[in-house]
Each structure stands twice: as structure tokens, then as C-alpha cells.
Amino acid sequence: MKKRVYAALMAGIMLFGTVGCTSGGNGGNGGNGGNDGGASNGGAAGNGTKIGAILVGDENEGYTYAHIEGIKKAAADAGIAAENIIWKYSVPEDESCETAAKDLVDQGCSAIFSNSYGHQSFMQQVASEYPDVSFVSMTGDTAASSGLENFSNAFTKIYESRYVSGVVAGMKVAELAAQNKLSAENYDANGNVLIGYVGAYPYAEVVSGYTAFFLGVQRVYQNVSMEVTYTNSWFDITAEGEAANALMADGCVIIGQHADSTGAPTAVQAALDSGKVAYSVGYNVDMLSVAPDAALTSATNNWSVYYKHAFDQVLAGSKIDTNWAEGYSQGAVAITKLGPSVAEGTADKVAEVEAAIKDGSLHVFDTSKFTVDGANLSSFVLDDGYEAISDGYFHESEHVSAPYFSLRIDGIKELN
């Protein structure tokens, strides 16, 4: 539902970012929905199938960059020629999306994918007008209820890798505490170590992600509390940096993020360089280029897994899954390379936790591991009547692909 990346990050750090999944989003070019990329009149690969991609950002924004790379890899693996991928970059979450989608239909695309939640209503409308073309709104949540056979939603189980990135952060907190590197300002009134999180919007996708991160930290170091601040933008380098600075001023020693720029990691690196105890956990891409000492890791998506699955269905002439969500079990999520500042033993702990997620012995939202208003939960019913809690855990992204974990659990405080 939002997003941006790092090819340009390396070249020009000011542009950088890392997926979001609920409305709101980056600005962009209007008109036909952004700049076209890739020729629409090239030679056919295989049966000449053309794929359209409507992107909320471009290669300079981490979330979108990850989609671009995923689409390119999946197309190559599926035998779809690069010239048969038609790109629409920096498409706002408004009528520009509808215009872009119709243009892609006119250019002969068999399937059209958009990568931001705010595109969903426009994609659904165009899908209703062109029943012979498949439309997928990534991170969306209305495909199942739309009644349209040619409209689908997909997202990864990114909360799994956010949990693992939390484990990395928890290992660092435990090390700092054991080495007496924390001061009084790094603890709250109850003796919990303070950690922080820069979120884009107070949407379920973000809440699900930061809760998973927090629970991952607690798997290693129980006595933590977390402050969350929202920037109300998926990509705003300045706002994300300011949010990180405010959290560090409160004493937070770890800054996680669900926002798409390098603003937060860059601010954390500057704070570390000034002598402050502070480390960063990013999103979408490796942040070591902007935070070589402060960055511990990032939660990331491997979008090629989904796109290859969907492209194969398109090429086979079959319906694209109405809802798709996969995580570690299919290699759809991961964490990036561990930074040099991680605690000793982190790689082994990560391997242990990832294996437990893959074999199903660990459930991220195990209801015995968190409370809401002081109580463990045994039931949480969604608006459509679906019971999300059973067998002792909250079943995230199993009913529909988009996250719906919106619970505010104890130990986490939203500042705005």
C-alpha cells in the first residue's frame, strides 16, 4: 500500500525508503497515471502475454523497488519478455490509477497489478468493466466480497519477518542491558527498556507489523515497552527522521519502522555517531548503506514468489487466486543481512526462530504471549463474522490476505 527503494539510495541517499498496506500514499505524476516504462510493441515472449504494473512509487522508494525487482525476476523465470511488462510509475491513489489501468487494457495486458492499498477501489471498478482481464490489488481486502472473478488481492505475511527482526533487536537490548550500557533515560518508570517505532499510519497493516516486532523483542528480552509515532505518510524522509529523533530523545534505544524511507536509520546513525546508544531495524531493504553501524537488519518481502505464482496462473489461462498470503514457508519474507553491531549469537537465534515459524511450532500472535487491558484474549471476531482467534493464536492473513490484526496490546503506547 505504499512504498520505495535503494538503487538510488546508494547513489543518492536523500531519495531512499523501504511496504505499507492500507490507504494513503505517495504523490506522483498525474495524467495517464505516471511514466510508462517498457515498450508495449516489442516481440512476444512465449504466447506474447503482456503484464501491466501500476506502482505508487518508483525505484527510488524501497517498497516499490522491491516490487519492481520481484516482477522482473518472476517474469524472467516465467518466460515473459521484459518488453512485455508495461510499467506505470508514481501513480497516485486517486483516479489516476483508473486511467492507468484502462490504458494498460488498451495496450493489450492480460493481467494488471497495482501495489498500493489506495489503488484498490479504482482497480476494482476497472475490473468490473473488463471481465476478460485479470486485476490484482496488492495489500487489498475487497476481492472476496466483490463478486468479481477477475479481481484478486495478495500480500505477504510480512509480520513473520517483522517478528524475526524483533528477535534481532531483542538480542541487542539484552546485550546492552547485560553490559550496563543503558542509562536511566533508557528505562520507563516500571523498569522496562524503551524501544521506539516509526509507523506510517495507524492502519491494521502497521499495527500488525509493530506488534509482531514488539513480540519478537520480548521473545528474547521481556522487560521492554515501546512507543509508536506516526508520520501520516508512507514516504517522508524528513518526518521519519524527526520521528526517530523524538523517540530517541525519549530514551528509546531501538528504532523500528514501517515507513518507506531511510530517514529513520539515517537519524539513528547520526545519534550513534554522537555517542548516543541507539540502533535501527529497517524495512524493505538493507539499511547498511546509510546506517553502517546502527542498522541491525530489515524485515523484507520477496515479491518474486507471489508474482511468479500469479504469472504462471495467467500463462495457464487459470484464475489468479482471490486471496494469496505466504511467508517464510514459501520464501516470501525474510530479513536482510545482519549488521556488524548485532549481538553475539544473533545469527543462531534467528535460524532457530525462523525454523520454528516454518515448521508451525511458533505462532507470532500466540495469545498467551500478550494481553489487552490486562487480559489474554480467546476471541476476536472480524466485521464479517470471522473468528480470528483459535487454537491459541490469532490467525493473521489467513482469512483474507491483507493484515487485520488491529488489537492494541499492553506494553505499546501510540504517541499520536
Secondary structure, 3 states (H helix, E strand, C coil): CCCCCCHHHHHCHHHCECCCCCCCCCCCCCCCCCCEECCCCCCCCCCCCCEEEECCCCCCCHHHHHHHHHHHHHHHHHCCCHHHEEEECCCCCCHHHHHHHHHHHHCCCCEEEECCHHHHHHHHHHHHHCCCCEEEEECCCCHHHHCCCCEEEEEECHHHHHHHHHHHHHHHHHHHHHCCCCCHHHECCCCCEEEEEEECCCCHHHHHHHHHHHHHHHHHCCCEEEEEEECCCCCCHHHHHHHHHHHHHCCCCEEEEECCECHHHHHHHHHHHCCCCCEEEEECCCCCCCCCCCEEEEEEECHHHHHHHHHHHHHHCCCCCCEEEECHHHCCEEECCCCCCCCCCHHHHHHHHHHHHHHCCCCCCECCCCCECCECCCCCECCCCCECEECCEECCCCCCCCCCCCCCCCCEEECC
